[in-house]
């Protein structure tokens, strides 16, 4: 009786071991397949990014060459009226729009900058008289936008394979502060893009402001206010967390010019100010 019971326990133990072994084998097989699939996906993603990077650089080189040619024509132009150069400038501006259509559609600040550029071009075209200084200013405005588009496209290519996790808090100035932690953002994203993702944002684009052109009017319908005397008011101020000093540091540039850092925290604060 004891031998039969012992045999039964041994048999049961072997079956349990066999089931556990099968389960482990199945688990590691599935893990191996998942890892292999993930590796294949990563390799495909890297290859795709490399191909897109080559296209982006080729596009940059072509447009840069056209800009350089027009800049050279401007430098050696003999007439005092630069109206003749508006036609090649229009060609350059159209080529910029054609090559960066996707970015101009999805990036509100860049689209606003392109609209401002074309408004300035149209103003000069209608006047018929274009002094050298004003045409040079138009060229500089074009180049600044071109530079931003190139950087943004390259940042998005990096963002296809690199993701960041950041935190943002909105302090309404009345004791209420709302956090959005571990917000996923692509590498190369700006605080402006993070804010749009985290809240309802109303803003004004100022082309003359540098660096950064965005001035926030309201966040989640909490509106800024300036007294008619311009001596006091309420504004949205942004901060980033300074790890070294363990405190909030006020943003030194416009929110659209500040690139996010992985793991960092950012704050919008509704604050009273006076002169």
JOHUBEL-V275702 format. One record per residue. N is the residue number from 1. RES is the residue in three letters. OMEGA is omega in radians with two decimals (none if undefined). D_CENTER is the distance of its C-alpha to the mean C-alpha in Angstrom with 1 decimal. Layout:
# JOHUBEL-V275702
N_RES_OMEGA_D_CENTER / N_RES_OMEGA_D_CENTER
This chain:
# JOHUBEL-V275702
1_UNK_3.12_76.7 / 2_UNK_-3.13_74.7 / 3_UNK_3.13_74.0 / 4_UNK_3.13_72.8 / 5_UNK_3.11_70.5 / 6_UNK_3.13_69.2 / 7_UNK_3.14_68.7 / 8_UNK_3.12_66.8 / 9_UNK_3.13_64.4 / 10_UNK_3.13_63.9 / 11_UNK_3.12_63.2 / 12_UNK_3.12_60.8 / 13_UNK_3.12_59.1 / 14_UNK_3.13_58.8 / 15_UNK_3.12_57.3 / 16_UNK_3.13_54.7 / 17_UNK_-3.14_53.8 / 18_UNK_3.12_53.6 / 19_UNK_3.12_51.3 / 20_UNK_3.12_49.1 / 21_UNK_3.13_49.0 / 22_UNK_3.13_48.1 / 23_UNK_3.12_45.4 / 24_UNK_3.13_43.9 / 25_UNK_3.12_44.3 / 26_UNK_-3.13_42.5 / 27_UNK_-3.12_39.7 / 28_UNK_3.08_39.1 / 29_UNK_3.13_39.5 / 30_UNK_3.10_36.7 / 31_UNK_3.13_34.6 / 32_UNK_3.12_35.3 / 33_UNK_3.14_34.4 / 34_UNK_3.13_31.1 / 35_UNK_3.13_30.2 / 36_UNK_3.12_31.3 / 37_UNK_3.13_29.2 / 38_UNK_3.11_26.1 / 39_UNK_3.11_26.9 / 40_UNK_3.13_27.3 / 41_UNK_3.13_24.0 / 42_UNK_3.12_22.2 / 43_UNK_3.11_24.1 / 44_UNK_-3.14_23.3 / 45_UNK_3.12_19.6 / 46_UNK_3.13_19.9 / 47_UNK_3.11_22.1 / 48_UNK_3.13_19.8 / 49_UNK_3.13_16.9 / 50_UNK_3.13_19.5 / 51_UNK_3.13_20.7 / 52_UNK_3.10_17.4 / 53_UNK_3.11_16.8 / 54_UNK_3.12_20.3 / 55_UNK_-3.13_19.6 / 56_UNK_3.14_16.5 / 57_UNK_3.10_18.7 / 58_UNK_3.12_21.6 / 59_UNK_3.12_19.8 / 60_UNK_-3.11_18.6 / 61_UNK_-3.13_22.2 / 62_UNK_-3.13_23.8 / 63_UNK_3.12_21.9 / 64_UNK_3.11_22.3 / 65_UNK_3.13_26.0 / 66_UNK_3.10_26.4 / 67_UNK_-3.13_24.8 / 68_UNK_3.13_27.1 / 69_UNK_3.14_30.1 / 70_UNK_3.10_29.6 / 71_UNK_3.08_29.0 / 72_UNK_3.10_32.3 / 73_UNK_3.11_34.1 / 74_UNK_-3.09_33.0 / 75_UNK_-3.06_34.3 / 76_UNK_-3.13_37.7 / 77_UNK_-3.01_38.2 / 78_UNK_-3.11_41.7 / 79_UNK_3.11_41.8 / 80_UNK_3.11_40.8 / 81_UNK_-3.04_39.2 / 82_UNK_-3.09_36.0 / 83_UNK_-3.14_35.9 / 84_UNK_-3.09_36.6 / 85_UNK_3.13_33.3 / 86_UNK_-3.13_31.4 / 87_UNK_3.07_32.1 / 88_UNK_3.07_30.5 / 89_UNK_3.11_27.5 / 90_UNK_3.10_27.3 / 91_UNK_-3.13_27.4 / 92_UNK_-3.13_24.5 / 93_UNK_3.10_22.3 / 94_UNK_3.11_23.2 / 95_UNK_3.10_22.4 / 96_UNK_3.14_18.9 / 97_UNK_-3.12_18.4 / 98_UNK_-3.09_20.1 / 99_UNK_-3.11_18.1 / 100_UNK_-3.11_14.6 / 101_UNK_-3.08_15.8 / 102_UNK_3.13_13.4 / 103_UNK_-3.12_10.3 / 104_UNK_3.11_12.5 / 105_UNK_-3.01_13.5 / 106_UNK_-3.12_10.4 / 107_UNK_-3.03_8.3 / 108_UNK_-3.10_10.9 / 109_UNK_3.13_10.5 / 110_UNK_3.09_10.7 / 111_UNK_3.09_13.5 / 112_UNK_3.13_15.1 / 113_UNK_3.12_15.2 / 114_UNK_3.11_16.8 / 115_UNK_3.10_19.3 / 116_UNK_3.12_20.2 / 117_UNK_-3.11_20.8 / 118_UNK_3.05_23.1 / 119_UNK_3.12_24.9 / 120_UNK_3.08_25.8 / 121_UNK_-3.10_27.0 / 122_UNK_3.11_29.0 / 123_UNK_3.11_30.6 / 124_UNK_-3.12_31.8 / 125_UNK_-3.11_33.1 / 126_UNK_3.13_35.1 / 127_UNK_3.11_36.6 / 128_UNK_3.09_38.0 / 129_UNK_-3.05_38.2 / 130_UNK_3.08_35.3 / 131_UNK_-3.11_35.9 / 132_UNK_-3.09_34.5 / 133_UNK_-3.10_32.4 / 134_UNK_3.09_30.7 / 135_UNK_3.08_30.0 / 136_UNK_3.09_28.6 / 137_UNK_3.11_26.3 / 138_UNK_3.10_25.1 / 139_UNK_3.12_24.5 / 140_UNK_3.11_22.5 / 141_UNK_3.09_20.3 / 142_UNK_-3.07_19.8 / 143_UNK_3.11_19.1 / 144_UNK_3.12_16.4 / 145_UNK_3.10_14.6 / 146_UNK_3.14_15.3 / 147_UNK_3.14_14.0 / 148_UNK_3.13_10.6 / 149_UNK_3.13_10.6 / 150_UNK_3.14_11.9 / 151_UNK_-3.12_9.6 / 152_UNK_3.13_6.5 / 153_UNK_3.12_9.0 / 154_UNK_3.10_10.3 / 155_UNK_3.11_7.3 / 156_UNK_3.09_7.3 / 157_UNK_3.07_11.0 / 158_UNK_-3.11_10.9 / 159_UNK_3.10_9.1 / 160_UNK_-3.13_12.0 / 161_UNK_-3.11_14.4 / 162_UNK_3.10_12.8 / 163_UNK_3.10_11.8 / 164_UNK_3.05_11.6 / 165_UNK_-3.07_13.7 / 166_UNK_3.12_13.3 / 167_UNK_3.09_15.5 / 168_UNK_3.10_15.4 / 169_UNK_3.08_18.6 / 170_UNK_-3.10_19.5 / 171_UNK_-3.03_22.8 / 172_UNK_3.07_24.7 / 173_UNK_-3.14_27.3 / 174_UNK_-3.11_30.2 / 175_UNK_3.13_30.3 / 176_UNK_3.09_27.7 / 177_UNK_-3.08_24.6 / 178_UNK_-3.14_22.5 / 179_UNK_2.91_20.5 / 180_UNK_-3.08_18.0 / 181_UNK_3.07_18.3 / 182_UNK_3.08_16.8 / 183_UNK_-3.10_13.8 / 184_UNK_3.10_12.2 / 185_UNK_3.09_8.4 / 186_UNK_3.05_7.3 / 187_UNK_-3.12_7.6 / 188_UNK_3.12_5.2 / 189_UNK_3.12_2.8 / 190_UNK_3.07_4.5 / 191_UNK_3.08_7.8 / 192_UNK_3.13_7.7 / 193_UNK_3.09_5.7 / 194_UNK_-3.12_8.1 / 195_UNK_3.10_10.9 / 196_UNK_3.14_10.8 / 197_UNK_-3.02_11.1 / 198_UNK_-3.02_13.8 / 199_UNK_3.03_15.8 / 200_UNK_-2.99_17.1 / 201_UNK_2.98_15.7 / 202_UNK_-3.02_17.6 / 203_UNK_3.05_16.6 / 204_UNK_3.13_17.8 / 205_UNK_3.13_16.3 / 206_UNK_-3.07_18.4 / 207_UNK_-3.09_18.3 / 208_UNK_-3.14_20.6 / 209_UNK_3.10_18.6 / 210_UNK_-0.21_17.2 / 211_UNK_-3.04_15.0 / 212_UNK_-3.05_12.7 / 213_UNK_-3.02_14.2 / 214_UNK_3.00_13.7 / 215_UNK_-3.05_16.8 / 216_UNK_3.09_17.0 / 217_UNK_3.13_20.2 / 218_UNK_3.00_20.3 / 219_UNK_-3.09_18.8 / 220_UNK_3.07_20.8 / 221_UNK_3.01_23.3 / 222_UNK_-2.92_24.1 / 223_UNK_3.06_24.4 / 224_UNK_-3.13_24.6 / 225_UNK_3.04_28.1 / 226_UNK_3.12_29.7 / 227_UNK_3.12_33.4 / 228_UNK_3.12_35.1 / 229_UNK_-3.09_36.5 / 230_UNK_-3.11_33.0 / 231_UNK_3.10_34.4 / 232_UNK_3.13_32.6 / 233_UNK_3.10_30.0 / 234_UNK_-3.11_27.3 / 235_UNK_3.00_23.6 / 236_UNK_3.13_20.4 / 237_UNK_3.13_19.6 / 238_UNK_-3.12_16.8 / 239_UNK_2.95_17.7 / 240_UNK_-3.10_16.6 / 241_UNK_3.13_19.3 / 242_UNK_-3.10_21.2 / 243_UNK_-3.08_22.7 / 244_UNK_-3.10_25.3 / 245_UNK_3.13_26.6 / 246_UNK_3.09_26.1 / 247_UNK_3.10_25.0 / 248_UNK_3.09_22.3 / 249_UNK_-3.10_21.1 / 250_UNK_-3.13_20.2 / 251_UNK_-3.07_16.8 / 252_UNK_-3.11_17.7 / 253_UNK_3.06_15.1 / 254_UNK_-3.05_13.3 / 255_UNK_3.14_10.7 / 256_UNK_3.11_8.2 / 257_UNK_-3.09_9.3 / 258_UNK_3.13_9.2 / 259_UNK_-3.12_7.4 / 260_UNK_3.04_8.5 / 261_UNK_-3.13_11.6 / 262_UNK_3.09_13.3 / 263_UNK_-3.08_16.0 / 264_UNK_3.12_15.4 / 265_UNK_-3.10_16.2 / 266_UNK_-3.09_15.1 / 267_UNK_2.91_17.3 / 268_UNK_-3.08_17.7 / 269_UNK_3.11_21.4 / 270_UNK_-2.95_23.6 / 271_UNK_3.04_26.1 / 272_UNK_3.09_29.2 / 273_UNK_3.06_29.6 / 274_UNK_3.13_32.6 / 275_UNK_none_33.9
